[in-house]
Structures are given as structure tokens and as C-alpha cells.
Amino acid sequence: MSLPDFYPAPIDLPFNRTALDNNFQIATPDQDPGGSGVWLILQGGAMLVVQTQRGYALPAGESPVLTTPTPPLYIGQWQNQPCRMLKIPTDTELPPQLHPEPLRAMETKIPIELLTLGGIGQMIHHWESNSKNCSHCGQVMDRLPGEWGKSCPDCNHSYFPRIYPCVIGLVIKGDEILLARKPEWTDGRYSLVAGFVEFGESLEETMMRETVEETNIQIKNVRYIGSQSWPFPSQLMCGFVADYAGGEINLNDKELADAKWCKLDQLPTLPPKRSIARWLIDRAADYIS
């Protein structure tokens, strides 16, 4: 089973909760009902699944991994069964029934709802790993009942999961779009200009700044299109379309290996369709007048 070939809107993309299709109801660890259930096991950038007659599924019953550095963490109900998460080291020897499926594979074998659950698990793990101790006094923190937040028993500071806002944008110039390539990407693969929001910026201002900083291209008429949760490790990708306003391509910083204008019938290798970057590129013709 593979992912859909078409997503009607950004909300339907993998890693957004809509893609779970009512299979999963998130809940906090203190609400663990006990009893057997299913396991979301993460190893590096992959989730571990089992193969059944109906396709890939979460392992069920007793934990298939006997030794783990941290105890299981209840994260909610998967198909009306308790779902507990384990994060295991990359060198852990796996039982033969477990198959690692990378969450960022170009062509994934697991269905959209399992992929999305794996992404939510990655975000939860990122929060759990970075919220063990109070940043003010270093004390081990306690969970807030019924919430994912935590509080310090010594200085009473409270903390809540951090989601990092980012922008990503389709820039239009006549019948061409602006594509960029990072040096660490596969040869020939291009995507859109993107970046993190900085202090005091609106999302539109971030899109304008990032485009100038990375490519020297000035943009105007920046309009919001949609967003995608991006669990690598914990971002929210806010998608925009903008029009060219001036400038010539000049790589102003070291983030990019290349940037260029491309016609829609001469596109290079693009990101997989599970990303909002590809969703925007695939609809570029709608924004070219």
C-alpha cells in the first residue's frame, strides 16, 4: 500500500491529523488505561511495523522489544486500542517480524495514517527528550495532569510543547517558478525557498526575508495557501505563493547550492508528493496568469 497520488488540500497531506482518518485519538501519558495494546516503535528516522494479510500494521500484544533505554509512553488510542510509544537505539537488534520503514522515504510502503502516526510520535519524542529538566533551575520536571505540558516542582515554571513555525513559498515570475537546492540533497533535486520565523516577524515578512537572503530575489503579493505539520523534528510548514518583484539570482548565503527559474514543462527532480513543497509546485499552473 502506498500513499495517495493526489491530496485535495494541504490539510489532507501526511503528518496532519486529518490524515489519521479517525484511527487515532491522542491522549496524555497519565491517561493510560492499562492492559495490552499496540506499539509505536521508533528507531532513528524509521517506525517499526509488522506485515499482515491486510498490509502493514503496528505490532500488538506484548512488547516485541524486550530491552529499552526508557519505559513505554502512552500516547493515545489507535483503532480503540491503547497505543504506547518506544524509542529504541539504532543499534538495537530487531526481531524478524519487525520491519523498519523510514518516515522520510521518497516512496513509502506504509499507508498515510501509519506514516502520520509515526510523525506525531517523532514530535512527542522530541518534546519528551527536551523537557526532562527545568531550564531555569535544572530540576527534573513533573507532568501537568491531562496535558502535555510540564512544571518544575522547585521554581514553579511551566513548559509546553514547542512547535517551530517555518515558511515555504512558491515564487512566480511570468511562466516560471523559483526552485532552490541544498548541498546535502540528492544530486539534481530541487524544492522551494523555506526558513524559520525570527523574532518580531509575521509569516509574510519571513517569506520575504528568506527569499532575499537565500536568492537575492525580492517578492510581493505574498499570500497564505495552507500548512503541514512537519515532524523533523517539530515544525509547522506554512505555505505561501508570491510574485516576483525584482532582483537577479545570487546565492547570498551558504544554505543553498543552487537556485534557478524553471518552466513547468522543464522541472528537475522534485520533493515527494507527501510534502507541502510538492503540493505547491504541482499547482503552480493555477497561479501563473
C-alpha positions as CSV (number, residue, x, y, z in Angstrom):
1,M,0.0,0.0,0.0
2,S,1.4,3.4,-1.0
3,L,0.4,7.0,-0.3
4,P,-2.3,8.8,-2.3
5,D,-1.2,10.3,-5.5
6,F,-3.4,13.3,-5.0
7,Y,-4.2,15.5,-2.0
8,P,-7.2,17.9,-2.4
9,A,-5.8,20.4,0.1
10,P,-2.8,20.9,2.3
11,I,-4.8,19.7,5.3
12,D,-5.0,16.3,3.7
13,L,-1.2,15.9,3.5
14,P,0.6,13.3,5.6
15,F,1.6,14.3,9.1
16,N,-1.5,16.4,9.6
17,R,-4.1,14.9,11.9
18,T,-6.7,14.8,9.2
19,A,-4.7,12.0,7.6
20,L,-5.3,9.8,10.6
21,D,-8.9,9.3,9.4
22,N,-10.2,8.8,12.9
23,N,-7.8,5.9,13.5
24,F,-6.0,7.7,16.4
25,Q,-7.1,9.8,19.3
26,I,-4.2,11.5,21.1
27,A,-4.1,11.4,24.9
28,T,-1.6,12.2,27.6
29,P,0.6,9.6,29.3
30,D,-1.3,10.0,32.7
31,Q,-4.5,8.7,31.0
32,D,-3.0,5.2,30.2
33,P,-5.9,2.8,30.8
34,G,-3.6,-0.2,31.2
35,G,-3.9,-3.5,29.5
36,S,-2.5,-4.7,26.2
37,G,-2.5,-2.6,23.1
38,V,-0.3,-1.7,20.1
39,W,3.2,-0.3,19.9
40,L,4.6,2.7,18.0
41,I,8.3,1.8,17.9
42,L,10.7,4.4,16.6
43,Q,14.3,3.7,15.6
44,G,16.3,6.5,14.2
45,G,14.1,8.0,11.4
46,A,12.0,4.9,10.9
47,M,9.0,3.3,12.5
48,L,8.8,-0.4,13.0
49,V,5.8,-2.3,11.6
50,V,4.6,-5.8,11.0
51,Q,3.2,-7.3,7.9
52,T,-0.3,-8.8,8.0
53,Q,-2.7,-10.1,5.3
54,R,-4.2,-6.6,5.2
55,G,-0.8,-4.9,4.9
56,Y,1.5,-3.2,7.3
57,A,0.3,-2.6,10.9
58,L,1.5,-1.7,14.4
59,P,2.9,-4.6,16.5
60,A,0.3,-5.7,19.1
61,G,0.3,-7.6,22.4
62,E,3.5,-7.8,24.4
63,S,6.3,-5.5,23.5
64,P,8.4,-7.1,20.8
65,V,11.5,-5.2,22.1
66,L,12.5,-6.5,25.5
67,T,15.2,-4.1,26.4
68,T,14.7,-0.3,26.0
69,P,16.5,2.7,27.5
70,T,13.3,4.4,28.5
71,P,9.9,3.0,29.6
72,P,6.9,2.9,27.2
73,L,4.9,6.1,26.9
74,Y,1.2,6.0,26.4
75,I,0.2,8.5,23.6
76,G,-3.5,7.7,22.9
77,Q,-5.8,5.2,21.3
78,W,-5.1,3.6,18.0
79,Q,-8.2,1.9,16.5
80,N,-9.6,1.8,20.0
81,Q,-6.6,0.1,21.5
82,P,-4.0,1.7,23.9
83,C,-1.0,2.9,21.9
84,R,2.3,3.1,23.6
85,M,5.5,4.5,22.1
86,L,9.1,3.2,22.4
87,K,12.2,5.0,21.1
88,I,15.0,2.4,20.7
89,P,18.7,2.9,19.8
90,T,19.7,2.5,16.1
91,D,21.9,-0.5,17.0
92,T,19.1,-2.5,18.7
93,E,18.8,-5.9,17.2
94,L,15.3,-6.4,15.9
95,P,13.1,-9.5,16.0
96,P,12.5,-10.8,12.4
97,Q,8.8,-9.7,12.4
98,L,9.6,-6.0,12.7
99,H,10.3,-4.1,9.5
100,P,11.8,-0.5,9.7
101,E,10.1,1.9,7.4
102,P,11.7,5.3,7.1
103,L,9.3,8.2,7.7
104,R,11.1,10.3,5.0
105,A,11.4,7.7,2.3
106,M,10.8,9.0,-1.2
107,E,8.4,6.1,-1.8
108,T,7.0,4.7,1.5
109,K,5.3,1.3,1.8
110,I,3.1,2.2,4.8
111,P,-0.3,3.9,4.5
112,I,-0.9,7.5,5.2
113,E,-2.5,7.0,8.6
114,L,0.5,5.0,9.9
115,L,3.0,7.4,8.4
116,T,1.2,10.3,10.2
117,L,1.1,8.4,13.5
118,G,4.9,7.9,13.2
119,G,5.3,11.6,12.6
120,I,3.3,12.5,15.7
121,G,5.4,10.1,17.6
122,Q,8.6,11.8,16.5
123,M,7.2,15.1,17.6
124,I,6.2,13.7,21.0
125,H,9.7,12.1,21.4
126,H,11.3,15.4,20.5
127,W,9.3,17.2,23.3
128,E,9.9,14.4,25.8
129,S,13.7,14.4,25.1
130,N,13.9,18.2,25.6
131,S,11.7,18.7,28.5
132,K,13.2,16.5,31.2
133,N,14.7,19.3,33.2
134,C,13.7,22.8,34.0
135,S,15.7,25.4,32.0
136,H,15.7,27.8,35.0
137,C,17.0,25.6,37.8
138,G,17.7,22.2,36.3
139,Q,15.2,20.3,38.4
140,V,13.5,17.2,37.0
141,M,10.0,18.3,35.9
142,D,6.6,16.8,36.6
143,R,3.8,16.3,34.2
144,L,0.8,18.6,34.3
145,P,-2.3,16.3,34.7
146,G,-4.2,15.9,31.5
147,E,-1.8,17.9,29.4
148,W,1.5,17.5,27.5
149,G,2.9,20.4,29.5
150,K,5.3,20.0,32.4
151,S,6.1,22.1,35.5
152,C,9.1,22.5,37.8
153,P,8.4,21.4,41.4
154,D,11.1,23.8,42.7
155,C,10.6,27.1,40.9
156,N,7.1,26.5,39.5
157,H,7.9,27.4,35.9
158,S,5.6,25.7,33.4
159,Y,6.6,24.5,29.9
160,F,4.6,23.3,26.9
161,P,5.5,21.6,23.6
162,R,7.3,23.8,21.2
163,I,6.2,23.8,17.6
164,Y,8.6,25.8,15.4
165,P,6.9,27.9,12.6
166,C,8.5,27.9,9.2
167,V,7.6,29.3,5.9
168,I,7.9,27.8,2.4
169,G,6.9,29.5,-0.8
170,L,6.2,29.2,-4.5
171,V,7.6,32.3,-6.2
172,I,6.2,33.1,-9.6
173,K,7.9,35.1,-12.4
174,G,5.9,35.1,-15.6
175,D,5.6,31.5,-16.6
176,E,8.5,30.3,-14.4
177,I,8.9,29.3,-10.7
178,L,11.8,29.7,-8.4
179,L,13.4,26.5,-7.3
180,A,16.4,26.0,-4.9
181,R,18.7,23.2,-4.0
182,K,20.5,22.5,-0.7
183,P,24.0,21.0,-0.9
184,E,23.1,17.9,1.2
185,W,20.2,16.9,-1.1
186,T,20.4,14.2,-3.7
187,D,22.0,15.4,-6.9
188,G,19.5,17.2,-9.1
189,R,16.8,17.5,-6.6
190,Y,15.2,21.0,-6.1
191,S,12.5,22.4,-3.9
192,L,11.2,25.8,-2.7
193,V,12.7,28.5,-0.6
194,A,11.9,28.0,3.1
195,G,13.1,29.1,6.5
196,F,12.3,29.6,10.2
197,V,10.4,32.6,11.6
198,E,12.5,35.0,13.6
199,F,11.7,37.4,16.4
200,G,9.1,40.0,15.6
201,E,8.2,38.7,12.1
202,S,4.9,37.9,10.6
203,L,4.9,34.8,8.4
204,E,4.7,37.0,5.3
205,E,7.7,39.0,6.4
206,T,9.6,35.8,7.0
207,M,8.9,34.6,3.4
208,M,10.1,37.9,2.0
209,R,13.3,37.9,4.1
210,E,14.2,34.3,3.4
211,T,13.8,34.7,-0.3
212,V,16.1,37.7,-0.4
213,E,18.6,36.2,2.0
214,E,18.8,32.9,0.1
215,T,18.5,34.0,-3.5
216,N,18.6,37.9,-3.7
217,I,15.1,37.8,-5.3
218,Q,12.5,40.3,-4.0
219,I,8.9,39.2,-3.8
220,K,5.4,40.9,-3.4
221,N,1.8,39.9,-3.1
222,V,2.6,37.1,-0.6
223,R,-0.5,35.1,0.2
224,Y,-1.0,32.2,2.5
225,I,-2.2,28.9,1.0
226,G,-2.1,26.2,3.7
227,S,0.1,24.4,6.2
228,Q,1.6,21.0,7.0
229,S,2.9,19.5,10.3
230,W,6.5,18.5,9.7
231,P,7.9,16.3,12.4
232,F,11.6,16.6,11.5
233,P,11.9,17.3,14.4
234,S,8.9,19.6,15.2
235,Q,8.0,22.2,12.6
236,L,4.8,23.7,11.1
237,M,5.4,24.5,7.5
238,C,3.3,27.5,6.4
239,G,2.9,27.5,2.6
240,F,2.7,30.7,0.5
241,V,2.6,31.8,-3.1
242,A,4.3,35.1,-4.0
243,D,5.1,37.1,-7.1
244,Y,8.5,38.3,-8.4
245,A,9.2,41.9,-7.6
246,G,12.8,42.3,-8.7
247,G,16.4,41.2,-8.5
248,E,18.7,38.6,-10.1
249,I,19.5,35.3,-8.5
250,N,22.6,35.5,-6.3
251,L,23.2,33.0,-3.6
252,N,23.7,35.3,-0.6
253,D,24.4,32.7,2.0
254,K,25.8,29.2,2.2
255,E,22.5,27.4,2.7
256,L,21.9,26.8,-0.9
257,A,24.0,25.0,-3.6
258,D,21.9,26.4,-6.5
259,A,18.7,28.3,-7.3
260,K,17.1,28.8,-10.7
261,W,13.9,29.8,-12.6
262,C,12.1,26.8,-14.2
263,K,9.3,26.5,-16.6
264,L,6.6,24.0,-15.7
265,D,7.5,21.7,-18.6
266,Q,11.2,21.7,-17.7
267,L,11.2,20.8,-14.0
268,P,14.1,19.0,-12.3
269,T,13.7,16.2,-9.7
270,L,11.2,17.4,-7.1
271,P,10.3,16.6,-3.5
272,P,7.9,13.6,-2.9
273,K,4.2,14.3,-3.1
274,R,3.8,13.9,0.6
275,S,5.2,17.4,1.2
276,I,3.6,20.8,1.0
277,A,6.5,21.9,-1.2
278,R,5.5,19.4,-3.9
279,W,1.8,20.3,-3.3
280,L,2.5,23.9,-4.2
281,I,4.7,23.1,-7.1
282,D,2.1,20.7,-8.6
283,R,-0.4,23.5,-8.5
284,A,1.9,26.2,-9.9
285,A,-0.1,26.5,-13.1
286,D,-3.1,27.7,-11.1
287,Y,-1.1,30.8,-10.1
288,I,0.5,31.6,-13.4
289,S,-1.6,34.2,-15.3
